[in-house]
Amino acid sequence: MGRELGRSTPVGENARVPHPQSDAWFDRARAVTPGGVNSPVRAFTAVGGTPRFMESGHGAWLRDVDGNEYVDLVCSWGPMLLGHAHPEVLGAVGEAIARGTSYGTPTTTEVELAEEIVARTPVEKVRLVSSGTEATMSAIRLARGFTGRELVVKFAGCYHGHVDSLLAQAGSGLATFGVPGTPGVPAASTAATLVLPYNDRGAVEAAFAEHGTRIACLITEASPGNMGVVPPEPGFNAFLASTCRAHGALFVSDEVMTGFRVSRRGQWGRDGAVEGWTPDLMTFGKVMGGGFPAAAFGGRADVMARLSPEGPVYQAGTLSGNPIATAAGLATLRLATDAVYARVDEVAATISEAATKALTAAGVPHVLQANGNMFSVFFTEATAVPDYATAATQDTEAFKAFFHAMLDRGVYLPPSAFEAWFCSSAHDDRAVQHVLDALPAAAEAAGAVR
Ligand SMILES: Cc1ncc(COP(=O)(O)O)c(C=O)c1O
């Protein structure tokens, strides 16, 4: 619980919380920054209204520049597993900062963070970078360099950062090549990317049957959270791993979002460790940076040995393994005990069950999907959401009404219907109750737009 946060005044029915300071800052921001934000989803484009400019966060709570307080169910899009301003993480960061901020040399904390990652996951060697995008971009380059092949397979609805070749949309049929998902990406960048429907074994088999000898790697979110939470069907990741192996392609499991969040050992701890398979390469980010820019890719020692300076595949970074970021990440991972995961799981279960109960009571068609402590609510008439095409059937107007009703009641949800909700171990009973109290009216608001 925060020092001064967590005392939000209850907001009355349909009240709109004033936010003149956020309005003013948004105007200033738009004058100097495209859309007023440094990452698109923050702009509230999908839900309308003014994005809140946050000035502080403590525990489960955020406070905006107008002094409004919110229980945070975004957690910086995943990293804040322990909540905001955790005293021991701040302590580790403070000690590191007092010694200096960046040296461009090896440091001991980098080694300790890498050891922590190797201890929790099946990767044998790891390279630290500064963002999840860098991690996936570098993993793809390494997979291509290792195999001497060019094609990459990905799934529609899986997001791996803004890497040119991975910003591909599905082509016109099964096992056809991707087309750029955004202007600015050359057709040549996505022409070597096959985009398949998620959870579709037949599509994977067809793609490998036709192009198997040319496929460098298949990259997948270990359990997708970027189209809302769409867990792999049982055995799907094992199937992907064995299909890749059979065709001499590398299996790249992107755990930027799930790594060290859905369990101590990430999604791999929930399937691979149990079923007895390992990815060839893995990518990490978010939680392992403890709220700072740190990410990583790693995997089989023989594959990682192809990386510069040991091998010929080039990869580098001025701030890679930054001492402040690695101190925050190391402190976070060391504090992420079984008790922490048990609490996050419990909070997620309580909030997700209450959300579906409130929406059911208000007659709002929806599907709740969860993968451990990551969950999301799809505002759809479908009975299950196995892939992006089904996720896209959502009633985004209903979500919009729901989102704003929650925001007005002091609960900060992801400002898009296609995102996971994130909790932290700092979500204490009072914070959880605050969310539960807000849900019925928000569900009514969603029901009213139908
Ligand atoms: C699964 C996954 N991979 C990669 C990324 C990209 O990470 P970053 O935003 O740090 O570049 C994200 C970001 O949300 C992600 O969820």
The ligand as a Tripos MOL2 file, in Angstrom:
@<TRIPOS>MOLECULE
LIG
   16    16     1     0     0
SMALL
NO_CHARGES

@<TRIPOS>ATOM
      1 C1          5.1780  -10.6490  -26.2040 C.3       1 LIG1
      2 C2          5.8960   -9.3560  -26.4550 C.ar      1 LIG1
      3 N1          7.0230   -9.3580  -27.1580 N.ar      1 LIG1
      4 C3          7.7180   -8.2310  -27.3990 C.ar      1 LIG1
      5 C4          7.2530   -7.0130  -26.9350 C.ar      1 LIG1
      6 C5          8.0140   -5.7760  -27.2150 C.3       1 LIG1
      7 O1          8.6050   -5.2800  -26.0370 O.3       1 LIG1
      8 P1          9.0040   -3.7390  -25.9020 P.3       1 LIG1
      9 O2          7.7350   -2.9680  -25.8290 O.co2     1 LIG1
     10 O3          9.8090   -3.6920  -24.6370 O.co2     1 LIG1
     11 O4          9.8130   -3.3910  -27.0990 O.co2     1 LIG1
     12 C6          6.0780   -6.9750  -26.2030 C.ar      1 LIG1
     13 C7          5.5470   -5.6940  -25.6980 C.2       1 LIG1
     14 O5          4.4690   -5.5720  -25.2020 O.2       1 LIG1
     15 C8          5.3830   -8.1720  -25.9400 C.ar      1 LIG1
     16 O6          4.2380   -8.1940  -25.2360 O.3       1 LIG1
@<TRIPOS>BOND
     1     1     2 1
     2     2     3 ar
     3     2    15 ar
     4     3     4 ar
     5     4     5 ar
     6     5     6 1
     7     5    12 ar
     8     6     7 1
     9     7     8 1
    10     8     9 2
    11     8    10 1
    12     8    11 1
    13    12    13 1
    14    12    15 ar
    15    13    14 2
    16    15    16 1
@<TRIPOS>SUBSTRUCTURE
     1 LIG1         1 GROUP 0 **** ****
